[in-house]
Amino acid sequence: MTLSASSTLSDKIKRWRNVGKSRGESGQDQSDEVDELGKVWWYESVSVLSVCAPCISCGSFLGYTSSAVPSMIKDVATFGVLNSHQIALIGGLGPLGAILGSIISAIPLKYVGPRRTIALLGISMLILSWVTIGMSHGIVLVYVGRFLGGVGVGATISSAPLYVMDISCIQRRGRLGIMPQFLMISGILISYILGAFLNWSNLSLVACTFLILAAILIAFAPDSPKWLITNGKCEQGFKVLEKIHGTVAAKVIALNMENTSQTISSNPQGEEIWKSKATYKSILVCLVVISIQQLTGVNGITFFATSIFDRSSSSTTSSGHLSSIILATTQLIASFMSTFFVERFGRTFLLKISSATLTLSSLTLGTYFYLLVDNTDFLWLPLTALVIFAFGFAIGLGPVTWIIVAEILPQQVRNLINPLIIGYNWFCVFLVTTSFPYLKEEIYYFGVFWLYAAVAGLGFIFICIFVPETKGLDDPNFFNNCCTHLDDSNAGNECDLRAIYYPPIPNETEIPVGTIRCAEHTDYELCTLLFQDDIGGLEVKTSLGKWTSATPIPGSILVNTGDLLEQWTSGYFPATKHRVIIPGKEIDRRMTRYSFAYFFAPDNSTIISPLTSRSSILQKFCNGEENYWNDKASTAPTAYEHIIAKVKAAYQY
């Protein structure tokens, strides 16, 4: 099914409502079944796992130098005597290629989507890389292989978070968003384990075999539903959404995706979004968070972990490998734990914990190498500090950074800017990995770790002040989660059902038509469900300030938005101003008027801190406003306090 860009909203709604009916499906029944049984999570999770599987090979690529460089140094017959410059190039050419891969991936992302970008560019370049390195007979081919592999890694890491963002529902987006990082760490661990038994050549060829399974998995995975719908393949995109969200919800999501894509396509140059200061602020925040993630030195440690442990313990190479395996295992465990914490505690909380942990552990390592490196009583200290470092990075800055980047960027520029930001990420990796061998010679190990500690400390301050919390943005169930009294009759709330009575005008009394019976006002609560008879008299005020009759429609319920909803949504849903007047028809004036109003309010304890969209958050952030996103702000009233304040203002006695 292809929908024209010129379709009206009503036409598109009708078409989406008819989706699936030709297959004899009952949309509401399927949606209810999905919501009740919760059997769709596996499809979403397996799809993410299949598309992100090449991230395992990306991790092996990153951990390869730590395991392979000691073996290359020993292979004098093939490489001669390797110097620090050559070792730095082996580590640095991978990230340099990843910069190119991240940038050029923007082209296939637009035309073939994230899944096929990973398959066509990411997997193919990684296979070529591993084969080139494994079959090389000199250092030059290793350089070529590392660069080509970097291109594949850059394309994969640029595309995987976008796929997760497009296919996952908001309740599981945080957990599934950690999948690429988790699989990368798994690949690093595999590289460390195999590196303890295999030389550099065999390690490369074995790592290539993992890509065969990844290629099979990604071939059967679905494309991103957003990409499918954006490119006119609406029926295919709907089928993917339906398996995840159910029929009814899938139609709503698909309609929203189509409207968004048509809005963007109608303004291909993006003039408005690029005029917004908030857009540049969001990009700046992403760049700084990426800088914090990489300049704390994690990839310097990952690329040269074995050498660091050998220097700290003055032990054998096998001990260095074992310590590296312990380090990677710690990262894997911490990354797995973060899947449980990211939705419970939020993104910025984990970033703060992570940066603080990296600061303390790097300070400890620097102190050890400065004072205690030759003291045999403290051989346990570097491994302990590096394990804490790895844990702190993997529970926060490692995986959560990518979630923040994906969520904070405006949707209109996400596919363009995300690859560029990831390209900058790899530039930082290049700086760290190529500078590490030189820095340890110039300022020694203690200077290197103290430098990393300073970056982490400054990062902690930046995160506390400037990085907004993005958890729960665009969550359609937010209001339901704050109204537990719908299921719990014991929950305190100010919901109220009232019967409203207007007596008839006596025959002997003459009152002009339009005389006000109930003055202009707004309701205090979230919204009001009004059941009225056919007498009429209710009027609502338009945005232009004109009064219009809310003529009763048989079988309908009139919904008035209230003051609380206006405050909660920062004015996006303004409170309805309304009044009641004497009706115009003589017969209606002489009859009794009845109506029933249900005033709907959230739980009394619910914090009414204004909800804002992603662009609104960054706009307020850009303008220097405080509490641009803080649903626990101390100044925000509870629902009960809000309603009582309105009552006291109206009735001052």
C-alpha positions in Angstrom: 0.0 0.0 0.0 1.5 3.4 -1.0 0.0 6.6 0.3 0.3 9.8 -1.7 2.1 12.7 -0.1 -0.9 14.8 -0.9 -3.3 12.7 1.0 -5.4 14.5 3.6 -5.2 13.4 7.2 -8.7 12.0 7.1 -7.9 10.0 3.9 -4.8 8.6 5.6 -6.8 7.7 8.7 -9.4 5.9 6.7 -6.7 3.9 4.8 -4.9 2.9 7.9 -8.1 1.8 9.5 -8.7 -0.5 6.6 -5.2 -2.0 6.8 -5.4 -5.7 7.7 -9.2 -6.1 7.1 -8.5 -7.7 3.7 -6.7 -10.4 5.7 -9.8 -11.0 7.8 -8.2 -9.7 11.0 -10.0 -8.3 14.0 -7.8 -5.4 15.0 -9.3 -4.7 18.4 -9.3 -8.4 19.4 -5.7 -8.8 18.4 -4.6 -5.7 20.2 -6.3 -6.8 23.3 -4.8 -10.2 23.0 -1.3 -8.7 22.6 -1.7 -6.4 25.5 -3.1 -9.2 27.7 -0.7 -12.0 27.0 2.4 -10.0 26.2 3.7 -12.5 23.6 5.2 -10.0 21.2 8.3 -9.1 23.1 10.3 -11.9 21.5 9.7 -10.7 18.0 11.0 -7.3 18.9 14.0 -8.6 20.9 15.0 -11.2 18.3 14.8 -8.6 15.5 17.1 -6.3 17.5 19.5 -9.2 18.3 19.6 -10.3 14.7 20.4 -6.9 13.2 22.9 -6.0 16.0 24.7 -9.4 15.9 27.6 -7.9 13.8 28.4 -5.8 16.8 30.1 -8.9 18.2 32.6 -8.8 15.4 33.0 -5.0 16.0 33.9 -5.8 19.6 36.4 -8.4 18.5 37.9 -5.9 16.1 38.4 -3.4 19.0 39.9 -6.0 21.3 42.1 -7.5 18.6 45.1 -5.3 19.2 45.3 -6.1 22.9 45.5 -9.8 22.1 47.3 -9.7 18.8 50.0 -7.1 19.2 52.0 -9.1 21.7 51.9 -12.0 19.2 52.9 -9.7 16.4 55.9 -8.4 18.4 57.1 -12.0 18.8 56.7 -12.8 15.1 59.9 -11.1 14.0 60.0 -13.2 10.8 56.8 -11.6 9.5 56.9 -8.0 10.9 60.5 -7.4 11.9 61.0 -5.4 15.0 57.9 -3.4 15.6 58.3 0.1 17.1 55.9 2.3 19.0 54.9 4.2 15.9 53.9 1.0 14.0 52.0 -0.3 17.1 50.1 3.0 17.3 49.1 2.7 13.7 47.8 -0.8 14.2 45.5 0.6 16.9 44.7 3.9 15.3 43.9 2.9 11.7 40.8 1.1 12.8 39.1 4.1 14.4 40.3 6.2 11.4 38.5 3.9 9.0 35.4 4.0 11.4 35.3 7.8 10.9 34.9 7.2 7.1 32.4 4.4 7.6 30.2 6.5 9.9 30.1 9.4 7.5 29.4 7.4 4.3 26.8 5.3 6.0 24.4 8.3 5.9 23.9 7.6 2.2 22.8 3.9 2.4 20.8 4.7 5.6 18.6 7.0 3.5 18.1 4.7 0.5 18.2 1.1 1.9 17.6 1.6 5.7 19.7 0.6 8.7 19.4 -3.2 8.4 20.7 -3.3 4.8 23.4 -0.7 5.6 24.8 -3.1 8.2 24.5 -6.1 5.8 25.9 -4.5 2.7 28.5 -2.1 4.1 29.2 -3.3 7.7 29.5 -7.0 7.3 31.1 -7.0 3.9 33.9 -4.7 5.0 34.5 -6.6 8.2 34.8 -9.9 6.4 37.3 -8.3 3.9 39.2 -6.9 6.9 39.6 -10.2 8.8 40.6 -12.1 5.7 43.2 -9.4 4.7 44.8 -9.4 8.2 44.7 -13.2 8.5 46.4 -13.7 5.2 48.9 -10.9 5.4 52.6 -11.4 5.1 53.7 -8.0 6.3 52.7 -4.9 8.3 51.3 -3.1 5.3 48.4 -5.5 4.7 47.6 -5.4 8.5 47.3 -1.6 8.1 45.0 -2.1 5.1 42.9 -4.7 7.0 42.6 -2.5 10.1 41.4 0.5 8.0 38.8 -1.6 6.1 37.5 -3.2 9.3 37.2 0.3 10.8 34.9 1.3 7.9 32.7 -1.7 8.6 32.6 -1.0 12.3 31.7 2.7 11.7 28.9 1.7 9.4 27.5 -0.9 11.8 27.7 1.2 15.0 26.1 4.1 13.1 23.2 2.1 11.9 22.4 -0.3 14.9 21.1 2.4 17.4 18.9 3.8 14.7 17.3 0.4 14.0 16.7 -0.1 17.7 15.2 3.3 18.0 12.8 2.7 15.1 11.6 -0.8 15.9 11.4 -0.9 19.7 8.5 0.3 21.8 9.2 3.0 24.3 8.8 0.7 27.3 11.7 -1.5 26.1 13.7 1.1 24.2 16.2 1.7 27.0 16.9 -2.0 27.5 17.1 -2.8 23.9 19.2 0.3 23.2 22.0 -1.2 25.3 22.1 -4.3 23.0 24.7 -3.0 20.5 27.1 -2.0 23.4 26.4 -5.3 25.2 27.3 -7.3 22.0 30.4 -5.2 21.4 31.7 -6.0 24.9 30.9 -9.7 24.3 33.0 -9.5 21.2 35.9 -7.9 23.1 35.7 -10.7 25.7 35.7 -13.4 22.9 38.8 -11.7 21.4 40.6 -11.7 24.8 39.8 -15.3 25.4 40.8 -16.6 22.0 43.9 -14.3 22.0 45.2 -16.3 25.0 45.4 -19.4 22.7 45.7 -18.2 19.1 48.4 -16.1 17.3 47.5 -12.9 15.5 46.7 -14.7 12.1 44.5 -17.5 13.4 42.7 -15.1 15.7 41.7 -13.0 12.7 40.5 -15.9 10.7 38.5 -17.3 13.6 36.9 -13.9 14.2 35.7 -13.9 10.6 33.6 -17.0 11.1 31.3 -15.2 13.6 30.2 -12.9 10.7 28.8 -15.9 8.8 26.2 -16.5 11.6 25.5 -12.7 11.8 24.9 -12.6 8.0 22.4 -15.4 8.3 20.5 -13.8 11.1 20.3 -10.3 9.5 19.0 -11.8 6.3 15.8 -12.9 8.0 15.3 -9.8 10.2 12.7 -7.3 9.3 13.6 -3.8 8.0 13.0 -0.8 10.1 9.2 0.0 10.0 9.9 3.7 10.0 12.2 3.4 6.9 9.6 1.2 5.2 6.7 3.6 5.8 8.8 6.6 4.9 9.7 5.0 1.6 6.1 4.1 0.7 6.2 0.4 1.7 3.4 1.0 4.2 2.0 -2.5 4.2 5.3 -4.1 5.0 6.0 -1.5 7.7 2.6 -2.0 9.2 3.1 -5.8 9.5 6.3 -5.2 11.5 4.6 -2.7 13.8 1.6 -5.0 14.2 3.7 -7.8 15.5 5.2 -5.5 18.1 2.3 -3.3 19.2 -0.9 -5.0 18.0 -3.2 -4.0 15.2 -4.9 -0.9 16.6 -1.7 0.6 18.1 0.2 -0.2 14.9 -2.3 1.8 12.8 -1.9 4.9 15.1 2.0 4.6 15.1 2.1 4.1 11.3 -0.1 7.1 10.7 2.1 9.2 12.9 5.2 7.9 11.1 3.7 8.8 7.7 2.7 12.3 8.8 6.1 12.9 10.2 7.9 11.7 7.1 5.6 13.8 4.8 6.3 16.9 7.0 10.0 16.3 6.6 9.7 15.6 2.9 7.7 18.7 2.3 10.6 20.7 3.7 13.6 18.8 2.5 16.1 21.5 3.2 15.0 21.6 6.8 15.1 25.4 7.0 13.0 25.6 10.2 14.8 23.0 12.2 18.2 24.5 11.3 17.0 27.9 12.4 16.3 26.6 15.9 19.0 27.2 18.5 17.7 24.0 20.2 18.9 21.9 17.3 22.5 23.1 17.7 22.3 22.8 21.4 21.2 19.2 21.1 24.1 18.5 18.8 26.6 20.2 21.1 25.4 18.2 24.1 25.8 15.0 22.1 29.3 15.9 21.0 30.4 16.8 24.6 28.9 13.5 26.0 30.7 11.6 23.3 33.9 13.4 24.2 33.5 12.4 27.8 32.8 8.8 26.9 36.0 8.4 24.8 38.5 10.8 26.3 38.2 9.1 29.6 40.5 6.5 28.0 38.4 3.4 27.8 39.6 2.4 24.3 43.2 3.1 25.2 42.7 0.5 28.0 40.8 -1.8 25.7 43.3 -1.7 22.9 46.4 -2.1 25.2 44.9 -3.9 28.3 47.4 -6.8 28.2 50.4 -4.4 28.0 49.0 -2.4 30.9 48.6 -5.4 33.1 52.1 -6.7 32.2 53.6 -3.4 33.2 51.7 -3.3 36.5 52.4 -6.8 37.7 55.8 -7.5 36.0 54.3 -10.9 35.3 54.0 -13.2 32.3 52.0 -12.5 29.2 49.5 -15.2 30.2 48.7 -13.3 33.3 48.1 -10.2 31.2 45.7 -12.1 29.1 43.9 -13.4 32.1 43.6 -10.0 33.6 42.2 -8.7 30.3 39.6 -11.4 30.3 38.5 -10.5 33.8 38.3 -6.8 32.7 36.1 -7.7 29.7 33.9 -10.0 31.8 33.3 -7.2 34.3 32.2 -4.9 31.5 29.9 -7.6 30.1 28.2 -8.0 33.6 27.9 -4.3 34.1 26.4 -3.8 30.7 23.9 -6.5 31.4 23.0 -4.9 34.7 22.4 -1.5 33.1 19.5 -3.0 31.1 17.6 -3.2 34.4 18.7 0.2 35.7 18.3 2.4 32.7 14.5 2.5 32.8 14.3 2.4 36.6 16.7 5.2 37.4 16.9 7.1 34.2 19.7 8.0 31.8 21.5 10.9 33.6 21.6 9.1 36.9 23.7 6.3 35.3 25.9 8.8 33.5 26.6 10.6 36.8 27.4 7.3 38.6 29.6 6.2 35.7 31.7 9.4 35.4 32.2 9.6 39.1 33.4 6.0 39.2 35.8 6.6 36.3 37.2 9.6 38.1 38.0 7.8 41.3 39.4 4.6 39.6 41.6 6.6 37.3 43.0 8.6 40.2 43.7 5.4 42.0 45.5 3.9 39.0 47.6 7.0 38.5 48.6 7.0 42.2 49.5 3.4 42.0 51.8 3.8 39.0 53.4 6.9 40.6 54.0 5.5 44.1 53.4 1.8 44.4 54.3 0.1 41.0 57.4 -1.6 42.5 55.7 -2.5 45.8 54.7 -6.2 45.6 52.2 -5.8 48.4 49.9 -3.8 46.1 49.9 -6.1 43.0 46.1 -6.5 43.5 45.4 -2.8 43.3 45.7 -2.2 39.5 43.5 -5.1 38.6 40.9 -4.0 41.2 41.0 -0.4 40.0 40.7 -1.4 36.4 37.8 -3.7 37.2 36.0 -0.8 38.9 36.9 1.4 35.9 35.4 -1.1 33.5 32.3 -1.6 35.6 31.7 2.1 35.9 32.1 2.7 32.2 29.9 -0.3 31.1 27.0 0.6 33.4 26.7 4.2 32.2 28.9 6.0 29.7 29.3 3.0 27.5 25.8 2.0 26.6 23.7 5.0 27.9 25.5 7.6 25.8 24.1 6.0 22.6 20.6 6.1 24.0 21.0 9.8 24.9 22.3 10.6 21.4 19.4 8.8 19.7 16.7 10.3 22.0 18.0 13.9 22.2 18.4 14.6 18.5 15.3 16.0 16.7 13.8 13.4 14.4 14.1 15.6 11.4 18.0 15.6 11.6 18.6 12.3 13.3 19.5 10.2 10.3 21.9 12.9 9.1 23.5 13.9 12.3 23.8 10.6 14.1 26.4 9.1 11.6 28.4 12.4 11.8 28.4 12.3 15.6 29.4 8.6 15.6 32.2 9.7 13.1 33.3 12.2 15.7 33.2 9.4 18.3 35.6 7.4 16.2 37.9 10.4 15.8 38.1 10.5 19.6 38.9 6.8 19.6 41.6 7.5 17.1 43.1 10.2 19.2 43.1 8.0 22.4 44.4 4.8 20.8 47.2 6.5 18.8 48.2 8.8 21.6 48.3 6.1 24.3 51.7 4.6 23.3 53.3 8.0 23.1 51.7 9.4 26.3 53.0 6.5 28.3 56.4 7.3 27.1 56.2 11.0 27.7 54.2 11.4 30.9 54.3 7.7 32.0 51.4 5.6 33.1 50.6 7.7 36.1 50.3 10.9 34.0 48.0 9.1 31.5 45.5 8.0 34.1 45.5 11.3 35.9 44.7 12.9 32.6 41.8 10.5 32.1 40.6 11.3 35.7 40.5 15.0 34.9 38.4 14.4 31.8 36.0 12.2 33.8 35.7 14.8 36.6 34.9 17.6 34.2 32.4 15.3 32.5 30.6 14.6 35.8 30.2 18.4 36.2 28.9 18.8 32.7 26.4 16.0 33.0 25.0 17.4 36.3 24.5 20.8 34.8 23.7 20.4 31.1 22.5 16.9 30.1 18.7 16.6 30.2 16.9 13.4 31.2 15.3 11.8 28.2 13.7 8.8 29.9 10.0 8.6 29.1 9.9 11.2 26.4 7.0 10.7 23.9 5.5 8.0 26.2 1.8 7.7 25.3 1.1 5.9 28.6 2.4 8.6 30.9 -1.0 9.8 32.0 -2.3 6.3 32.5 0.7 5.5 34.7 -0.2 8.6 36.9 -3.8 7.6 37.2 -3.6 4.3 39.1 -7.1 4.9 40.7 -8.6 3.6 37.4 -7.6 0.2 38.7 -7.2 0.9 42.4 -10.3 2.3 44.2 -8.2 3.1 47.3 -5.9 5.6 45.5 -6.7 9.1 46.6 -7.9 11.5 43.9 -10.2 14.4 43.2 -12.3 12.8 40.5 -15.9 13.9 40.8 -19.3 13.1 39.2 -21.8 15.9 39.4 -25.4 16.2 38.3 -26.0 19.8 37.2 -29.5 21.3 37.2 -30.8 24.5 35.5 -34.4 25.3 36.4 -36.8 26.4 33.7 -37.5 30.1 33.2 -41.0 30.9 34.5 -43.5 31.9 31.9 -44.1 35.2 33.6 -40.4 36.0 33.6 -38.8 37.6 30.6 -35.0 37.2 30.4 -33.1 38.3 27.2 -31.7 35.6 25.0 -27.9 35.1 25.7 -28.1 36.1 29.3 -25.4 34.2 31.2 -26.5 31.5 33.5 -23.0 30.3 34.4 -20.1 32.7 33.8 -17.0 32.0 31.8 -14.6 29.6 33.5 -12.3 26.6 33.0 -12.4 23.4 34.9 -9.7 22.7 37.4 -8.9 19.0 36.7 -7.3 17.1 33.8 -10.4 17.0 31.7 -14.2 16.8 32.0 -16.6 14.3 30.4 -19.9 16.1 29.9 -23.2 14.3 29.2 -25.8 16.9 28.3 -29.4 16.8 27.1 -30.7 18.4 24.0 -31.8 21.8 25.5 -28.4 23.4 24.7 -27.0 26.7 26.0 -23.3 25.6 26.4 -20.8 27.8 24.6 -17.0 27.4 24.2 -14.5 30.1 23.4 -12.3 29.6 20.4 -8.7 30.5 20.1 -9.7 33.7 18.3 -11.7 34.7 21.3 -15.2 34.2 19.8 -18.0 32.2 21.5 -19.5 29.3 19.6 -22.4 27.1 20.6 -21.5 23.5 21.7 -24.7 22.1 20.2 -25.5 18.7 21.7 -24.9 15.7 19.4 -27.1 12.7 20.2 -25.0 9.8 21.6 -21.9 11.8 22.1 -19.8 12.9 25.0 -18.3 16.4 25.1 -14.7 16.5 26.5 -13.4 19.8 28.0 -9.7 20.0 28.7 -8.9 21.4 32.1 -6.4 23.7 33.9 -4.3 20.8 35.1 -3.8 19.4 31.6 -2.8 22.8 30.3 -0.1 23.1 33.0 1.0 19.6 32.6 1.5 19.9 28.8 3.0 23.4 29.0 0.0 24.9 27.2 -0.1 22.3 24.3 -3.6 21.4 25.4 -5.1 24.7 26.6 -8.0 24.6 29.1 -11.4 25.1 27.5 -13.1 28.3 28.4 -16.8 27.8 28.5 -20.1 29.2 29.8 -23.8 28.6 29.8 -26.3 31.1 28.5 -30.1 31.3 28.1 -31.0 29.3 24.9 -32.6 31.1 22.0 -35.6 28.9 21.4 -38.7 29.8 23.5 -39.5 26.2 24.2 -36.0 25.4 25.4 -36.0 28.4 27.8 -39.1 27.1 29.5 -37.7 23.6 30.1 -35.5 22.1 32.7 -31.8 21.6 31.6 -29.8 18.7 33.0 -26.2 17.6 32.5 -23.8 15.2 34.1 -20.1 16.1 34.4 -17.3 13.7 35.3 -14.3 15.7 36.4 -11.2 13.5 35.8 -8.0 14.0 37.9 -4.8 12.0 38.4 -3.8 10.7 41.8 -3.4 13.3 44.5 0.3 12.6 44.9 1.1 13.0 41.2 3.7 15.7 40.6 2.4 18.2 38.0 5.7 19.2 36.5 5.2 20.4 32.9 5.8 17.7 30.3 7.6 18.9 27.3 8.6 17.5 23.9 12.2 16.8 22.9 12.5 20.1 21.0 10.9 22.0 23.9 13.3 20.6 26.3 16.3 21.7 24.3 14.7 25.1 23.5 14.3 25.8 27.2 17.8 24.4 27.8 19.2 26.6 25.1 17.5 29.7 26.6 19.0 29.0 30.0 15.7 28.1 31.7 15.9 26.0 34.9 13.9 22.8 35.3 13.7 22.3 31.6 13.1 18.6 32.3 12.6 17.5 35.9 9.5 15.6 36.8 10.5 15.7 40.4 11.1 19.4 40.6 10.6 20.7 44.1 8.6 23.7 42.8 6.0 21.6 41.0 2.7 21.1 42.9 1.0 17.8 43.3 -2.4 17.3 41.6 -4.2 17.8 44.9 -2.3 21.0 45.7 -3.1 22.3 42.2 -6.8 21.7 42.5 -7.1 23.1 46.1 -5.2 26.2 45.0 -7.8 26.7 42.2 -10.7 26.2 44.6 -9.3 28.7 47.2 -8.7 31.3 44.5 -12.4 31.0 43.4 -14.0 30.8 46.8 -12.2 33.1 49.2 -14.3 32.3 52.3 
